Amino acid sequence: MPIPNVRYVVSDLAATIRKPARLYEYVPLWGFKVFFRYRPRRANCPLHGVKVEHTPWAQGKEHQATSYRIFLAGWAKYLSWLEVARIFGASWNTVYRAVKYVVDYGLAHRQLDNVETIGVDELQVFRGQNYLTLVYQLDEGMKRLLWCAPKRKITTLLEFFEDLGAELSQKLKFVCSDMWAAYLNLSSI
């Protein structure tokens, strides 16, 4: 395999490094917006094409540092997303993307092996008979929301058990539910 021409890569790097630096929004300090300015290095590899340097503080073309996204999502647990946006001078969409990033990360890295006790409940949303079905883990030392879906039907709860899988469903020891007949019938199966 031939060794790439180093001079070619360096000259291409010098040509692309003149592109403007990117601004990454960072956690505000004393009420002032903070930006991290950085110009990612690029190289034109003869084997792999143009490659851009990996930036550990941000992903892809995001303009917010990962720590800022986690910061906004943390505040969004306590305040409305609009209020978080107003306080920190961000847009509602920025707060939404921050929360989505944290939720997606949590879903990708969650462990369901140790779930033995679950609670099933419904939550009325909006007006009328509109519900969300919620499934919680209720094990000692680990209480968290595992799953939610629109509607309060037996088929909705069946979706949870399909998502959980047969192997993990067999490991369940306790199911805590209100007295709604559809939930009781399904949990006894």
GIMOKA-V936035 format. One line per field, one symbol per residue. phi: phi as a letter, one per 30 degrees, with the letter a starting at -180 (. if undefined). psi: psi as a letter, one per 40 degrees, with the letter a starting at -180 (. if undefined). A space follows every 50 residues. Layout:
# GIMOKA-V936035
phi: ???
psi: ???
This chain:
# GIMOKA-V936035
phi: .ddddddddddddddddddddcccdcedbhicdbbccacddbbcddccid bcedcdcachcdccdedddddddddddcbddddddddciccedddedddd ddddddddcdccdcdcbbbcabbdbhciccbcccbcdbddibcadcabad icbdddddeeddddjdddddddcbbcbdddedddddddd
psi: hihihddddddddddeeeiiiihhhihihfehihihhighiiighddeah hihhheeihbeiehiddddddddddeddiidddddddefiiddddddddd ddddddddeihedehdhihhiihhiaiafhihhhhihfiheghihdiiii igidddddddddddidddddehdihhiaehddddddee.
